[in-house]
Amino acid sequence: MTQPQTDDELALRHGRFRATVDPVGASLCSFRIDDVPLIREFPTATRRALYGGAVLAPWVGRLAAGTYTFQGRTHHVPVDEPERGTALHGLVAQRAWDVVQHTDTLLTLRIRLALPTGYPFDLDLTATYLLDDTGLRIELATSNLGSDPAPYGCAIHPYLTAGGVVDDWSLHLPADTYLGTDPETLIPTHEAPTNDSPFDFRQPTSLAGLEIDNTFTGLDHDTDDDSTATVRDADGRGVTLTWDRTLPWVQVYTSDHPSPDVHRTGLAIEPAICPPNAFVTGRDLIVLDPGERHVAQWHLAPS
């Protein structure tokens, strides 16, 4: 179902491509070629509730009990997923970002994250969306403006679509391992090989009947040192998401949901710096020193 653009969305256009972005969460709302959607287009309230297209930082996925210890100090952030007792997807996905620059092809948004408690670190985040002949380029640049080191992770949260529903598509995601999760909290508990598992997408594999809400790693890289996930329908039409080597993890979610408008109508592909609960485990968590800057890049294109 096509959703109309709302007044709070900012439009981009270049050649055959069109995109819109919501300053809340710096969220990608739509991305189309010749008016064919390549990401799932949610109504505003649904998109924000499901983090559709949002930038996720300074952590990704679920943080158990909203509690972590960093450099000897224990911090508590709000538990916003009470049914699982977790804090989900960081602190900037539900906040309005400032518009720095907006042209037909380029949008730059910025937010300053400086909180007294919970995450008492001073970060400056700038998200850039650029349409060109190849598709949509997304960049997130984050600087530590404070005087203390800061724990940090980031991801984006688009729901890819190849038309129809998830069961009509195949996924190609060359990844050697995935994380199993606790069934109650969905916090990762162990790592397992994708080989001989239902989650082996090293060759294009049908998603029919598969329910996935897991994180993958051990990713293949191309000659440009990038990783790629491709979603296609039976005729080979679809969308490709590519990301750089700074993002060695990717969450995949088949959008299994009680709402029929949401249920299996998009495939979330979330390339990330680190896995869920990294503030607790420390796995691939980045520590930004004062003055240090981190840049991550993604690219969306029709397959």
SEDREN-66044 format. One line per 3 residues: number of its first residue (from 1); for each residue x, y, z negated of N, C-alpha, C. Coordinates in steps of 0.1 Angstrom, whole numbers, always signed. Each point is the difference from the previous one (the first is absolute). Last residue first. Example, Ala and Ser with C-alpha at 12.3 -4.5 7.8 and 13.67 -1.06 7.14 Angstrom:
2
2) +128:-22:-71:+9:+11:+0:-8:+11:-8 ~ +3:-57:+1:-9:+12:+0:+9:+12:+0
//
This chain:
303
303) +183:-37:+78:+9:-12:+3:-2:-3:+15 ~ -4:+49:-26:-8:-11:+5:+9:-11:+4 ~ +16:+31:-39:-1:+1:+14:-10:-11:+5
300) +28:+26:-46:-12:-7:+4:-1:+2:+16 ~ +41:+5:-41:-5:+3:+13:-12:-9:+4 ~ +34:+20:-45:-8:-10:+5:-5:+5:+14
297) +40:+12:-43:-7:+2:+13:-8:-12:+4 ~ +28:+27:-45:-6:-12:+6:-7:+4:+12 ~ +39:+23:-37:-9:+1:+12:-4:-14:+5
294) +22:+29:-47:-2:-13:+7:-10:+3:+12 ~ +37:+29:-36:-11:+0:+10:-1:-14:+6 ~ +24:+28:-47:+0:-11:+11:-13:+0:+7
291) +11:+28:-39:+4:+6:+13:+0:-10:+11 ~ +1:-21:-47:-3:+14:+2:+6:+5:+13 ~ -9:-52:+1:+8:+9:-9:-4:+15:+2
288) -28:-47:+8:+4:+12:+6:+8:+9:-10 ~ -11:-54:+7:+1:+10:-10:+6:+12:+7 ~ -29:-46:+16:+9:+10:+3:+1:+10:-12
285) -14:-55:+4:-4:+14:-4:+11:+10:+3 ~ -2:-50:+6:+2:+9:+11:-5:+14:-3 ~ -12:-30:-38:+4:-7:+13:-1:+11:+11
282) -10:+3:-49:+12:+7:+6:+3:-5:+13 ~ -38:-10:-33:+10:-10:+4:+13:+6:+4 ~ -37:+28:-12:+2:-9:-11:+12:-9:+3
279) -15:+31:+33:+4:+8:-12:+3:-8:-12 ~ -17:-20:+40:+15:+2:+0:+4:+9:-11 ~ -45:-18:+16:+5:-2:-14:+15:+2:-1
276) -16:-9:+49:-8:+4:-11:+7:-3:-13 ~ +34:+5:+39:-12:-7:-2:-8:+6:-11 ~ +33:+30:+32:+1:-10:-11:-13:-8:-1
273) +6:+34:+34:+14:-1:-5:+2:-12:-9 ~ -38:-1:+39:+3:+6:-13:+15:-1:-3 ~ -47:-7:+37:+15:-2:-1:+5:+9:-12
270) -48:-20:+14:+5:+10:-8:+15:-2:-2 ~ -49:-14:+27:+14:-3:+1:+7:+12:-7 ~ -54:-20:+5:+10:+9:-6:+14:-6:+1
267) -46:-7:+29:+11:-8:-6:+10:+11:-5 ~ -56:-1:+11:+13:+5:+3:+10:-8:-8 ~ -46:-11:-2:-1:+9:+12:+13:+7:+3
264) -16:-32:-37:+7:-5:+11:-1:+8:+13 ~ -30:+17:-37:+5:-13:+0:+6:-5:+13 ~ -23:+43:-9:+14:+0:-3:+6:-14:+2
261) -47:+10:+5:+7:+9:+8:+15:+0:-1 ~ -28:-26:-29:+0:-6:+14:+7:+10:+10 ~ +10:-5:-54:-7:+9:+9:+1:-6:+14
258) +24:-20:-37:-15:-2:+0:-8:+8:+10 ~ +51:-17:+10:-6:+10:-8:-15:-2:+0 ~ +52:-11:+21:-11:-9:-4:-7:+8:-11
255) +40:+11:+31:-12:+8:-4:-12:-9:-3 ~ +47:-12:+9:-10:-3:+10:-13:+7:-3 ~ +55:+10:-10:-13:-2:-7:-11:-1:+10
252) +58:+2:-10:-10:-3:+10:-13:-3:-8 ~ +52:+26:-8:-13:-6:-6:-9:-2:+12 ~ +56:+4:-2:-13:+4:+7:-11:-8:-7
249) +58:+15:-4:-12:-7:-5:-12:+5:+8 ~ +45:+19:+4:+2:-14:+2:-12:-9:-4 ~ +16:+51:+14:-13:-5:-5:+1:-15:+2
246) +34:+29:+16:-1:+5:-14:-13:-6:-7 ~ +12:-6:+47:+6:-9:-9:-1:+4:-15 ~ -38:+17:+36:+15:-1:+0:+5:-9:-12
243) -47:-5:+32:+6:+8:-11:+15:-2:-2 ~ -51:-7:+33:+15:-2:-2:+5:+8:-11 ~ -49:-21:+23:+6:+9:-10:+15:-4:-2
240) -42:-8:+39:+13:-3:-5:+4:+10:-10 ~ -48:-20:+26:+8:+11:-5:+12:-5:-6 ~ -38:-18:+40:+1:+3:-14:+9:+11:-3
237) -16:-41:+40:-1:+14:-3:+1:+2:-15 ~ -1:-43:+24:+13:+6:-1:+0:+15:-3 ~ -38:-33:+4:+5:+5:+13:+14:+7:-1
234) -24:-16:-39:+3:-12:+8:+5:+4:+14 ~ +11:+35:-38:-12:-8:+2:+4:-11:+10 ~ +35:+24:-35:-5:+0:+13:-13:-8:+0
231) +43:+25:-31:-13:-6:-1:-7:+1:+14 ~ +53:+3:-24:-9:+2:+11:-13:-7:-2 ~ +49:+20:-26:-12:-8:-1:-9:+3:+12
228) +56:+8:-13:-12:+2:+7:-11:-10:-4 ~ +53:+26:-12:-9:-11:-1:-13:+3:+6 ~ +54:+20:+9:-14:+2:-4:-7:-14:-2
225) +45:+13:+19:+0:-3:-15:-14:+3:-6 ~ +14:+0:+47:+0:+13:-6:-1:-1:-15 ~ -2:-38:+27:+13:+6:+3:+1:+14:-6
222) -34:-31:-26:+3:+0:+14:+14:+8:+2 ~ -19:-31:-43:+3:+13:+5:+4:+0:+15 ~ -29:-32:-42:+9:+1:+12:+2:+15:+4
219) -12:-16:-51:-5:+4:+12:+10:+0:+11 ~ -9:-12:-50:+8:-8:+9:-3:+3:+14 ~ -40:+7:-33:+14:+6:+1:+8:-10:+8
216) -55:+13:-19:+9:-8:+8:+14:+7:+0 ~ -51:-2:-30:+12:+8:+4:+10:-10:+7 ~ -57:-2:-7:+13:-5:-4:+11:+9:+6
213) -51:-13:+4:+3:+12:-8:+13:-2:-6 ~ -36:-27:+36:+13:+4:-3:+0:+13:-8 ~ -30:-44:+23:-2:+12:-9:+14:+3:-6
210) -21:-28:+47:+11:+3:-10:-4:+12:-9 ~ -26:-17:+39:-2:-8:-13:+10:+3:-10 ~ +13:+14:+48:-13:-5:-3:+0:-9:-13
207) +37:+24:+25:-4:+3:-14:-13:-6:-4 ~ +41:-15:+37:-14:+5:-2:-2:+2:-15 ~ +48:+6:+24:-8:-10:-6:-14:+5:-3
204) +53:+8:+25:-14:+5:-1:-9:-11:-4 ~ +49:-5:-18:-6:+0:+14:-14:+5:-1 ~ +20:+1:-39:+13:+3:+8:-3:-2:+15
201) -28:-4:-42:-4:+8:+11:+12:+4:+9 ~ -19:-31:-44:+11:+0:+9:-4:+7:+13 ~ -25:-13:-43:+4:+14:+3:+13:+1:+9
198) -22:-41:-18:-10:+7:+8:+4:+14:+4 ~ +39:-36:-8:-11:+6:-8:-10:+6:+9 ~ +43:-20:+14:-9:-10:-5:-10:+5:-10
195) +36:+34:+5:+0:-12:+8:-9:-11:-6 ~ +10:+43:-21:-12:-1:+9:+0:-12:+8 ~ +23:+3:-50:+2:+2:+14:-13:+0:+9
192) +4:+20:-51:-1:-13:+7:+3:+2:+15 ~ +0:+24:-55:+3:+1:+14:+0:-13:+7 ~ -27:+22:-46:+11:-9:+5:+1:+3:+15
189) -30:+25:-29:+5:-9:-10:+12:-8:+5 ~ -32:+50:+9:+9:-11:+5:+6:-9:-11 ~ -48:+25:-5:+14:+3:-2:+9:-11:+5
186) -49:+2:-3:+6:+1:+13:+14:+6:-1 ~ -34:-14:-35:+5:+13:+1:+6:+4:+14 ~ -21:-44:-10:-8:+10:-7:+5:+15:+2
183) +22:-40:+19:-13:+2:+6:-9:+10:-8 ~ +54:+0:+8:-9:-4:-10:-14:+2:+5 ~ +38:-7:+37:-5:+10:-10:-9:-7:-11
180) +43:-7:+42:-13:-5:-6:-4:+9:-11 ~ +32:+13:+43:-2:+0:-14:-13:-6:-4 ~ +34:-9:+45:-11:+8:-5:-1:-2:-15
177) +37:-7:+46:-5:-3:-13:-12:+9:-3 ~ +24:+1:+42:+4:-13:-4:-7:-4:-14 ~ -15:+32:+45:+4:+1:-14:+3:-14:-5
174) -20:+27:+45:+12:-8:-3:+5:+2:-14 ~ -48:+7:+25:+8:+7:-10:+12:-10:-4 ~ -47:+5:+33:+14:-4:+1:+8:+9:-10
171) -55:-16:+7:+10:+8:-6:+14:-6:+3 ~ -55:-1:+22:+12:-7:-4:+10:+10:-6 ~ -58:+0:+5:+14:+5:+3:+10:-10:-4
168) -49:+0:-8:+2:+0:+14:+14:+2:+4 ~ -16:+1:-46:+0:-13:+5:+2:-1:+15 ~ -5:+42:-22:+13:-6:-3:+1:-14:+6
165) -35:+32:+24:+3:-3:-14:+13:-8:-1 ~ -17:+36:+40:-7:-12:-6:+5:-1:-15 ~ +35:+26:+26:-14:-1:+4:-6:-13:-6
162) +43:+13:-10:+1:-4:+14:-14:-1:+5 ~ +27:+26:-45:-12:-7:+6:+3:-3:+15 ~ +24:+15:-53:+1:-1:+14:-13:-7:+6
159) +11:+31:-44:-7:-12:+3:+0:-1:+15 ~ +36:+27:-34:-9:+0:+10:-7:-14:+2 ~ +33:+25:-35:-11:-10:-2:-10:+0:+12
156) +56:+12:-18:-12:+5:+6:-10:-11:+0 ~ +44:+10:-35:-6:-8:+11:-10:+9:+7 ~ +43:+0:-42:-11:+6:+8:-4:-10:+11
153) +31:+10:-51:-4:-9:+11:-11:+7:+8 ~ +37:+10:-46:-8:+4:+12:-2:-11:+10 ~ +21:+23:-51:-3:-12:+7:-10:+3:+11
150) +37:+35:-21:-14:-3:+1:-2:-13:+7 ~ +40:+34:-29:-3:-10:+10:-15:-4:+0 ~ +11:+49:-18:+2:-14:-4:-2:-9:+12
147) -6:+48:+1:+14:-2:-6:+2:-14:-4 ~ -34:+17:+42:+2:+1:-15:+14:-2:-4 ~ -21:-3:+45:+3:+14:-4:+3:+1:-15
144) -1:-39:+41:-1:+2:-15:+5:+14:-3 ~ -23:-19:+47:+11:+6:-6:-2:+0:-15 ~ -20:-23:+49:-2:+2:-14:+13:+4:-6
141) -29:-9:+50:+13:+4:-6:-3:+4:-14 ~ -24:-28:+43:-2:+4:-14:+14:+3:-5 ~ -27:-7:+51:+12:+0:-8:-4:+6:-14
138) -21:-21:+51:-3:+4:-14:+13:+0:-8 ~ -21:-2:+54:+11:-1:-8:-3:+6:-14 ~ -28:-20:+46:+0:+9:-12:+12:-4:-9
135) -2:-7:+55:-10:-3:-10:+1:+10:-12 ~ +25:+1:+43:+1:-14:-4:-11:-4:-11 ~ +8:+45:+20:-4:-9:+10:-1:-15:-4
132) -6:+34:-39:+8:+2:+12:-5:-11:+10 ~ -13:+24:-53:-4:-7:+12:+9:+2:+12 ~ +5:+3:-57:+4:+6:+13:-6:-10:+11
129) +1:+13:-57:-7:-7:+10:+3:+6:+14 ~ +21:+1:-55:-1:+6:+14:-6:-10:+9 ~ +8:+13:-56:-5:-10:+9:-2:+7:+14
126) +27:+8:-50:-4:+6:+12:-4:-11:+10 ~ +11:+10:-57:-3:-9:+11:-5:+7:+12 ~ +28:+6:-50:-6:+7:+11:-1:-9:+11
123) +5:-6:-57:+3:-4:+14:-7:+10:+9 ~ +14:-10:-54:-3:+11:+9:+4:-3:+14 ~ -15:-28:-49:+11:+3:+10:-5:+10:+10
120) -22:-28:-39:+5:+13:-3:+13:+3:+9 ~ -44:-32:-4:+11:+0:+9:+6:+14:-1 ~ -27:-12:-36:-3:-10:+9:+10:-2:+11
117) -7:+49:-21:+0:-14:-6:-3:-10:+11 ~ +5:+46:+11:+7:+0:-13:+1:-13:-6 ~ +1:+12:+54:-9:-3:-11:+7:+0:-13
114) +5:+11:+55:+7:+4:-12:-10:-1:-12 ~ +4:-4:+56:-4:-9:-11:+8:+3:-12 ~ -16:+25:+49:+10:+0:-11:-5:-8:-11
111) -9:+2:+56:-5:+0:-13:+11:-1:-10 ~ -15:+9:+57:+10:+0:-11:-7:-1:-13 ~ -4:-6:+59:-6:+2:-12:+10:-2:-12
108) -5:+7:+58:+9:-2:-11:-8:+4:-13 ~ -8:-12:+57:-6:+4:-13:+10:-4:-11 ~ -5:+4:+59:+8:-1:-12:-8:+5:-13
105) -15:+2:+47:+7:-13:+0:+7:-3:-13 ~ -26:+41:+10:-7:-10:+6:+6:-14:-2 ~ +12:+31:-38:-1:+4:+14:-8:-11:+6
102) +16:+18:-52:-10:-8:+8:-1:+6:+14 ~ +29:+1:-53:+0:+3:+15:-11:-8:+7 ~ +2:+1:-48:+12:+8:+3:+0:+5:+14
99) -38:-18:-38:+4:+0:+14:+11:+10:+2 ~ -12:-29:-46:+0:+13:+6:+4:-1:+15 ~ -26:-39:-31:+14:+5:+4:-2:+14:+6
96) -32:-29:-37:+1:+8:+13:+14:+5:+2 ~ -14:-48:-26:+2:+15:-2:+1:+7:+13 ~ -3:-48:-9:-13:+6:-3:+1:+15:-2
93) +38:-29:+9:-10:-4:+10:-13:+7:-2 ~ +42:+2:-28:-2:+11:+10:-11:-4:+10 ~ +21:-27:-37:-7:+12:-6:-3:+11:+10
90) +6:-59:+0:+7:+12:-3:-8:+12:-4 ~ -13:-49:+10:+4:+8:+12:+5:+14:-3 ~ -26:-27:-39:+1:-3:+14:+5:+11:+9
87) -2:-24:-53:+0:+13:+6:+4:-2:+15 ~ -25:-37:-35:+12:+5:+7:-2:+14:+4 ~ -31:-36:-19:+9:+6:-10:+13:+5:+6
84) -41:-20:+20:+12:-8:+0:+10:+6:-10 ~ -42:+20:+4:-4:-14:+1:+12:-9:+1 ~ +3:+48:+0:-2:-6:-13:-3:-15:+1
81) +25:+37:+28:-6:-12:+4:-3:-8:-12 ~ +22:+41:-4:-11:+3:+8:-7:-12:+7 ~ +34:+17:-43:-5:-12:+6:-12:+3:+8
78) +40:+36:-14:-14:-5:-1:-2:-13:+7 ~ +48:+9:-20:-8:+7:+10:-14:-5:-1 ~ +48:+0:-32:-13:-5:+3:-7:+9:+10
75) +54:-14:-20:-10:+10:+5:-13:-7:+3 ~ +51:-5:-28:-12:-7:+5:-10:+11:+3 ~ +57:-2:-2:-12:+7:-4:-12:-7:+6
72) +46:-12:+9:-2:-1:-15:-12:+7:-5 ~ +12:-3:+47:+11:+6:-7:-3:+2:-15 ~ -41:-15:+21:+10:+5:+9:+11:+7:-9
69) -49:-33:-2:+12:+5:-7:+11:+4:+10 ~ -58:-7:+2:+13:-3:+4:+11:+6:-9 ~ -59:-9:+10:+11:+3:-9:+14:-5:+6
66) -49:-6:+14:+4:+14:+1:+12:+4:-9 ~ -19:-45:+8:-4:+7:-12:+3:+15:+0 ~ +22:-24:+39:-7:-8:-10:-2:+9:-13
63) +2:+14:+52:+9:+2:-11:-7:-6:-12 ~ -7:-5:+57:-5:+0:-14:+12:+1:-10 ~ +4:+20:+51:-7:-12:-5:-4:+2:-15
60) +38:+32:+12:-9:-7:+10:-6:-12:-6 ~ +24:+51:-17:+0:-15:+0:-10:-5:+10 ~ +6:+47:-7:+14:-5:+0:+1:-15:-2
57) -32:+12:+33:+12:+3:-7:-4:+6:-14 ~ -23:-13:+52:+1:-6:-14:+14:+4:-6 ~ -37:+19:+41:+14:-2:-4:+0:-4:-14
54) -42:-11:+33:+6:+9:-9:+15:-3:-1 ~ -38:-22:+26:+10:+10:+7:+8:+8:-10 ~ -39:-24:-22:+1:-1:+14:+9:+11:+6
51) -16:-14:-47:+13:+5:+3:+3:-1:+16 ~ -42:-9:-26:+8:-12:+5:+14:+4:+4 ~ -32:+33:-16:-1:-11:-9:+9:-12:+3
48) -3:+37:+30:+7:+3:-12:+0:-11:-11 ~ -25:-6:+40:+14:+1:+3:+8:+3:-12 ~ -47:+2:-3:+5:-14:+1:+15:+0:+2
45) -22:+41:+1:+0:-5:-14:+6:-14:+0 ~ -4:+22:+43:+10:+6:-9:+0:-7:-14 ~ -13:-30:+42:-5:+13:-5:+9:+5:-12
42) +25:-31:+35:-10:-1:-11:-7:+14:-2 ~ +28:-29:+40:-4:+14:-4:-11:-1:-10 ~ +44:-32:+19:-14:+0:-5:-3:+14:-5
39) +36:-6:+39:-1:-2:-14:-14:+1:-4 ~ +10:+4:+44:+11:-9:-3:+1:-2:-15 ~ -41:+17:+39:+7:+1:-14:+10:-11:-1
36) -17:+26:+45:+0:-13:-6:+7:+0:-13 ~ -3:+37:+32:-12:-1:-8:-2:-14:-6 ~ +39:+12:+25:-11:+0:+9:-13:-2:-8
33) +34:-8:-32:+5:+2:+13:-12:-2:+9 ~ +8:+13:-56:-7:-6:+11:+8:+2:+13 ~ -5:+4:-58:+11:+0:+11:-6:-7:+11
30) -16:+23:-52:-2:-7:+13:+12:+1:+8 ~ +1:+12:-46:-14:-3:+1:-3:-7:+13 ~ +43:+9:-35:-3:-1:+14:-14:-6:+1
27) +21:+29:-42:-6:-12:+5:-3:+0:+15 ~ +19:+26:-41:+7:+1:+13:-4:-12:+8 ~ -19:+11:-43:+8:-11:+2:+8:+0:+12
24) -34:+35:+2:+0:-9:-12:+7:-13:+3 ~ -5:+30:+36:+10:+4:-10:+0:-7:-13 ~ -15:-21:+48:-6:+6:-12:+11:+5:-9
21) -1:-11:+56:+6:-2:-13:-7:+8:-11 ~ -3:-21:+56:-5:+10:-10:+6:-5:-14 ~ +8:-7:+59:+1:-5:-14:-6:+11:-9
18) +8:-19:+56:-7:+9:-9:+2:-5:-15 ~ +21:-8:+56:-1:-3:-14:-7:+11:-8 ~ +14:-1:+48:-12:-10:-2:-2:-2:-15
15) +27:+42:+9:-3:-9:+11:-12:-8:-3 ~ +9:+23:-41:+11:+0:+10:-3:-10:+10 ~ -20:+25:-50:-3:-6:+13:+13:+1:+9
12) -25:+6:-55:+12:+0:+9:-4:-6:+13 ~ -27:+23:-47:+1:-8:+12:+14:+2:+7 ~ -23:+0:-53:+8:+8:+9:+3:-8:+13
9) -41:-1:-42:+10:-7:+8:+7:+10:+10 ~ -37:+10:-30:+12:+0:-7:+11:-7:+8 ~ -46:+4:+15:+7:+13:+0:+13:+0:-7
6) -17:-45:+24:-6:+9:-10:+9:+12:-1 ~ -12:-39:+40:+10:+7:-7:-7:+10:-10 ~ -24:-47:+14:+3:+14:+5:+11:+6:-9
3) -5:-53:+9:-3:+10:-10:+3:+14:+6 ~ -13:-53:+21:+8:+12:+1:-5:+11:-11 ~ -2:-56:+0:-8:+12:+0:+9:+12:+0
//
